[in-house]
Amino acid sequence: MKDMAIWSEKLVKVYSQVRAVDELSLNVPRGGIYGFLGRNGAGKTSTIKILLGLTRPTAGQATVLGFHVGREQVAILERTAYVSENKSLYSNLTARELARFTRGFYPNWSDEAATKYARSFEIPMDRPFSKLSQGNRTKVFLLLALAQGADLLVFDEPATGLDPVGVDEFLRVLAQDVVSEGRTALISSHQLSDVEQVADHVGLIDHGRLLLEARLDDIKSQFRLIIAAGNALPQTKTAEVVSVTSEGNFCKYVVKQNADDFAAELRRQGATVTEVSPLGLREIFLELVRKEEVCTSGNVGGMAAAVSHSI
Amino acid sequence: MLLHINPSSGVPIYLQIENQVKHYIASGALKPGNALPSVRQVAADLRINPNTVARAYQNLERDGVLQTVQGGRTYVAENPTGLLKAERIRRLLPHARQIAVEGTQLRLDPQEIIDLVRQELNSLEEAHERHGDLVRKAR
């Protein structure tokens, strides 16, 4: 799919019997900020590594900026900036020296941008990397990525070690510089509030599978929490009803779409609908991940689910 | 124009922006012909996605609330209620229904619900007059 910044079809990655990525089909539109969400071990980093050619997929195919992953890897790497999850370097070089070293690899590198971000992130440019705090190390990686002039920026947990001021500056840069210049950013994170603020599309994965992918505003417009009171309320989940929790005469439903119709149906059945309210991304995330747990671990309970995530 | 958004609320950010702009206009804080900050400026100030701001502005433009002139600047439309009355009523209907349903479920009687709406209309009108006074004094 040439018009997508990232496109994948049924990507699979198996690491010694663990399906880290499980038939993942992604559509990341160009010119936006895509929040790639999931808890630890959900398969986010494995997916990114496949897309950037750092590991081969077991099955499936993908394109990045229209170039085939695997066959056209050089073209992808030339146009993509990547900030990895692991933000350390065994280096006594200063940030200034690292920038000078990095620029040689990228024809679109901008010294002007590097200077601008050094100032706005308040990076100590002349101190050895090994002597920097974790937050300042992260900022150096962000600077090196942002100054490359890449069409696609991939950030794996970009906020590592950043204080609130650093995070705020990073969000400002994303909002002001990246999208306005027609570039695309993919942010992999479990910091939902940062992503919720700046992303326009989100993909939510768990156990290597895509649970939800849509425009964030559309997700928020459609998901609803409904609380109803009455006798013999429906207790079953459907394609639209993501979760049902009952307590006495009350039932709490999380509905994926057509919430008004569902509420109307409840009223028709004689129930009193006491609340229909929107949900934040955090609540939607928890509901969907919890649903997945029930589906995959059955009645074994929370323990089995917890163990399988820590692998 | 001072916008405030709450990203973690369940209300989409573009809707929060639309509602605030409409409120500023309804209360007279923004007047026909006033310029709005650029999409890029709002995005940078609020640390939100420019696509989201653009969506809010486009919706407001489609509704006849704003207009964008050549060169890209956006203004409050001179005739913000240019839509047919039937269309305006159609758009308000779901909100009226919501108020009726919520009010009934909270066991308020019809008169109390209507009074509440009237009270809000009055406070908008007062705000409008206040802004009018300010403008007159400034002159």
Boltz contact constraints between the chains, C-beta under 6 A:
constraints:
  - contact:
      token1: [A, 32]
      token2: [B, 51]
      max_distance: 6.0
  - contact:
      token1: [A, 33]
      token2: [B, 49]
      max_distance: 6.0
  - contact:
      token1: [A, 171]
      token2: [B, 47]
      max_distance: 6.0
  - contact:
      token1: [A, 172]
      token2: [B, 44]
      max_distance: 6.0
  - contact:
      token1: [A, 172]
      token2: [B, 47]
      max_distance: 6.0
  - contact:
      token1: [A, 175]
      token2: [B, 43]
      max_distance: 6.0
  - contact:
      token1: [A, 175]
      token2: [B, 44]
      max_distance: 6.0
  - contact:
      token1: [A, 175]
      token2: [B, 47]
      max_distance: 6.0
  - contact:
      token1: [A, 175]
      token2: [B, 48]
      max_distance: 6.0
  - contact:
      token1: [A, 176]
      token2: [B, 44]
      max_distance: 6.0
  - contact:
      token1: [A, 179]
      token2: [B, 50]
      max_distance: 6.0
  - contact:
      token1: [A, 180]
      token2: [B, 40]
      max_distance: 6.0
  - contact:
      token1: [A, 180]
      token2: [B, 50]
      max_distance: 6.0
  - contact:
      token1: [A, 193]
      token2: [B, 8]
      max_distance: 6.0
  - contact:
      token1: [A, 196]
      token2: [B, 7]
      max_distance: 6.0
  - contact:
      token1: [A, 196]
      token2: [B, 8]
      max_distance: 6.0
  - contact:
      token1: [A, 197]
      token2: [B, 7]
      max_distance: 6.0
  - contact:
      token1: [A, 197]
      token2: [B, 48]
      max_distance: 6.0
  - contact:
      token1: [A, 198]
      token2: [B, 49]
      max_distance: 6.0
  - contact:
      token1: [A, 200]
      token2: [B, 49]
      max_distance: 6.0
  - contact:
      token1: [A, 200]
      token2: [B, 51]
      max_distance: 6.0
  - contact:
      token1: [A, 200]
      token2: [B, 52]
      max_distance: 6.0
  - contact:
      token1: [A, 217]
      token2: [B, 12]
      max_distance: 6.0
  - contact:
      token1: [A, 217]
      token2: [B, 14]
      max_distance: 6.0
  - contact:
      token1: [A, 220]
      token2: [B, 10]
      max_distance: 6.0
  - contact:
      token1: [A, 220]
      token2: [B, 12]
      max_distance: 6.0
  - contact:
      token1: [A, 221]
      token2: [B, 12]
      max_distance: 6.0
  - contact:
      token1: [A, 278]
      token2: [B, 10]
      max_distance: 6.0
  - contact:
      token1: [A, 278]
      token2: [B, 11]
      max_distance: 6.0
  - contact:
      token1: [A, 279]
      token2: [B, 10]
      max_distance: 6.0
  - contact:
      token1: [A, 280]
      token2: [B, 8]
      max_distance: 6.0
  - contact:
      token1: [A, 280]
      token2: [B, 10]
      max_distance: 6.0
